[in-house]
């Protein structure tokens, strides 16, 4: 392949792996490589999840070299690269050396375990303190700051670290760490600082807020050196960082020094970028209309893997109770984003399946029949449907009501204390019971998605379609449930697993071409996004009525749980 053909590399740092993809200008992925990364847990504290930037960077370098080798594309043909990553907190000193975040004697010293993963829930008390302030900062996170965000985690470190050690720390949301590692330039992105680090749109850092919660030293006479955004030096997505790849990073990656590096995005936002500009096929016909930038207002991106993020863009800021944002400039200059989410979706499905007593039988049957376990569960449901003379699976579970917040609620209740519940249990432990509970889990996730869509639209959004990416997009039954429950079409990406890394590659192209305005960014997205497939709502009037009734019960379950919690708290004092 000639080096006159431009290519771009997207690097996606997920919860358990790092992936690099080499992408052509038309969005075609020429080569991909995925490398597993390490996560440390604490056997005495289930809230702890830690990682290492050294480990992740090594895996990124290996993956990039692999895609160059596999594709036979010379390094000189790679014109730009972009990073996305989970919204985890990375800590280093001012020479980019990692600093330990693990509680104990090594906290604050140099060492590998320097990332507090997004899923880490150690900072609950710090989040409670922050949420008691009534600060303007809270207006931009749906009224309640999540303990998964970075400021509660920084405060947790401050409360436990030697002040001299704390003073030498730089704090990064993970995408920004990797653009820093690649370029030596610590300029942060709007996406990371605004969405996860309490940088207020149009107003910047709020010194009074940081003073009040006990992080006054971060102000640094207005230089904010530890947060890396002195005097509001923040970049929009894809704008070129520093002078491009540093000599050291270029050598480690097998690329050319000075190759453009686009300012990064949180992984869910890269998923938004890699899906929402898609045209789609319906009944085998490709839509002929190229979507306009304005159309993005009506398209809710759902990036659905371990957890799920829901993202929608708007021209003006829309404040939605219990939904994060509005975040200005998070993806496009001058546009605003809201972010809803479910803390545990793919993880919950796995949990329900693997903890059921019939799981060993399910595994054995899948092995014998040479099928995936999800396929076996659908076979069982199909048999049950015939035996019960039911039209749909929804009728099989109509008297069981499942509330899915086993890991707290992110949106739109924004309450980490919410817990899961199942009403309608029987003395039943067969594989048929497991199949029903599996379907019930999919249904509960769909009902919660409707709750999030309704909250967004009630506040002023106008969402008319759902653009999926991530592992759950493979689950056809679940996708039909989403369409039927929310009563809007669902668009599935060409590849469920490539949307996020494709969004990261788009950042590399935006940087390489020096694109600065939203309309031109959107054109790149339209050009590089492969066509998706539309799943239309298809529930019969009977099933629609059932789903509406279940949704009403779903909402009542929330009120009941809150009331019960209140009654127990009152009885405990």
CORHU-V961860 format. One record per residue. RES is the residue in one letter. SS is DSSP state (h for helix, s for strand, l for the rest). Layout:
res;ss
RES;SS
RES;SS
This chain:
res;ss
X;l
X;l
X;l
X;l
X;l
X;l
X;s
X;s
X;s
X;s
X;s
X;s
X;s
X;l
X;l
X;l
X;s
X;s
X;s
X;s
X;s
X;s
X;s
X;s
X;l
X;l
X;l
X;l
X;s
X;s
X;s
X;s
X;s
X;s
X;s
X;s
X;l
X;l
X;l
X;s
X;s
X;s
X;l
X;l
X;s
X;s
X;s
X;s
X;s
X;s
X;s
X;l
X;h
X;h
X;h
X;h
X;h
X;h
X;h
X;h
X;h
X;h
X;h
X;h
X;h
X;h
X;h
X;h
X;h
X;h
X;h
X;l
X;l
X;l
X;h
X;h
X;h
X;s
X;s
X;s
X;s
X;s
X;s
X;s
X;s
X;l
X;l
X;l
X;s
X;s
X;s
X;s
X;l
X;l
X;l
X;l
X;l
X;s
X;s
X;l
X;l
X;l
X;l
X;l
X;l
X;l
X;l
X;l
X;l
X;s
X;l
X;l
X;l
X;l
X;s
X;s
X;l
X;l
X;l
X;l
X;l
X;l
X;l
X;h
X;h
X;h
X;h
X;h
X;h
X;h
X;h
X;l
X;l
X;l
X;l
X;h
X;h
X;h
X;h
X;h
X;s
X;l
X;l
X;l
X;l
X;l
X;l
X;l
X;l
X;h
X;h
X;h
X;h
X;h
X;h
X;h
X;h
X;h
X;h
X;h
X;l
X;l
X;h
X;h
X;h
X;h
X;l
X;l
X;l
X;s
X;s
X;s
X;s
X;h
X;h
X;h
X;h
X;h
X;h
X;h
X;h
X;h
X;h
X;l
X;l
X;l
X;l
X;s
X;s
X;h
X;h
X;h
X;h
X;h
X;h
X;h
X;l
X;l
X;l
X;s
X;l
X;l
X;l
X;s
X;l
X;l
X;h
X;h
X;h
X;h
X;h
X;h
X;h
X;l
X;l
X;h
X;h
X;h
X;h
X;h
X;h
X;h
X;l
X;l
X;l
X;l
X;l
X;l
X;l
X;h
X;h
X;h
X;l
X;s
X;s
X;l
X;l
X;l
X;l
X;s
X;l
X;l
X;l
X;l
X;l
X;l
X;h
X;h
X;h
X;h
X;h
X;h
X;h
X;l
X;l
X;l
X;l
X;l
X;l
X;s
X;s
X;s
X;s
X;s
X;s
X;s
X;h
X;h
X;h
X;h
X;h
X;h
X;h
X;l
X;l
X;l
X;l
X;l
X;l
X;s
X;s
X;s
X;l
X;l
X;s
X;s
X;l
X;l
X;l
X;l
X;l
X;l
X;h
X;h
X;h
X;h
X;h
X;h
X;s
X;s
X;s
X;s
X;s
X;s
X;l
X;l
X;l
X;s
X;s
X;s
X;s
X;s
X;s
X;s
X;l
X;l
X;l
X;l
X;l
X;l
X;l
X;l
X;l
X;s
X;s
X;s
X;s
X;s
X;l
X;l
X;l
X;l
X;l
X;l
X;l
X;s
X;s
X;s
X;s
X;s
X;s
X;s
X;l
X;l
X;l
X;h
X;h
X;h
X;h
X;h
X;h
X;h
X;h
X;h
X;l
X;l
X;l
X;l
X;h
X;h
X;h
X;h
X;h
X;h
X;h
X;h
X;h
X;h
X;h
X;l
X;l
X;l
X;h
X;h
X;h
X;h
X;h
X;h
X;h
X;h
X;h
X;h
X;h
X;h
X;h
X;h
X;h
X;l
X;l
X;l
X;l
X;l
X;h
X;h
X;h
X;h
X;l
X;l
X;l
X;l
X;s
X;s
X;s
X;l
X;l
X;l
X;l
X;l
X;s
X;l
X;l
X;l
X;l
X;l
X;s
X;l
X;l
X;l
X;l
X;l
X;s
X;s
X;s
X;l
X;l
X;l
X;l
X;l
X;l
X;l
X;h
X;h
X;h
X;h
X;h
X;h
X;h
X;h
X;h
X;h
X;h
X;h
X;h
X;h
X;h
X;h
X;h
X;h
X;h
X;h
X;h
X;h
X;h
X;h
X;h
X;h
X;h
X;h
X;h
X;l
X;l
X;l
X;l
X;l
X;s
X;s
X;s
X;s
X;s
X;l
X;h
X;h
X;h
X;h
X;l
X;h
X;h
X;h
X;h
X;h
X;h
X;h
X;h
X;h
X;h
X;h
X;l
X;l
X;s
X;s
X;s
X;s
X;l
X;l
X;l
X;l
X;l
X;l
X;h
X;h
X;h
X;h
X;h
X;h
X;h
X;h
X;h
X;h
X;h
X;h
X;h
X;h
X;l
X;l
X;l
X;l
X;l
X;h
X;h
X;h
X;h
X;h
X;h
X;h
X;h
X;h
X;h
X;h
X;l
X;l
X;l
X;s
X;s
X;s
X;s
X;l
X;l
X;l
X;l
X;l
X;h
X;h
X;h
X;h
X;h
X;h
X;h
X;h
X;h
X;h
X;h
X;h
X;h
X;h
X;h
X;h
X;h
X;h
X;h
X;h
X;h
X;h
X;h
X;h
X;h
X;h
X;h
X;h
X;h
X;h
X;h
X;l
X;l
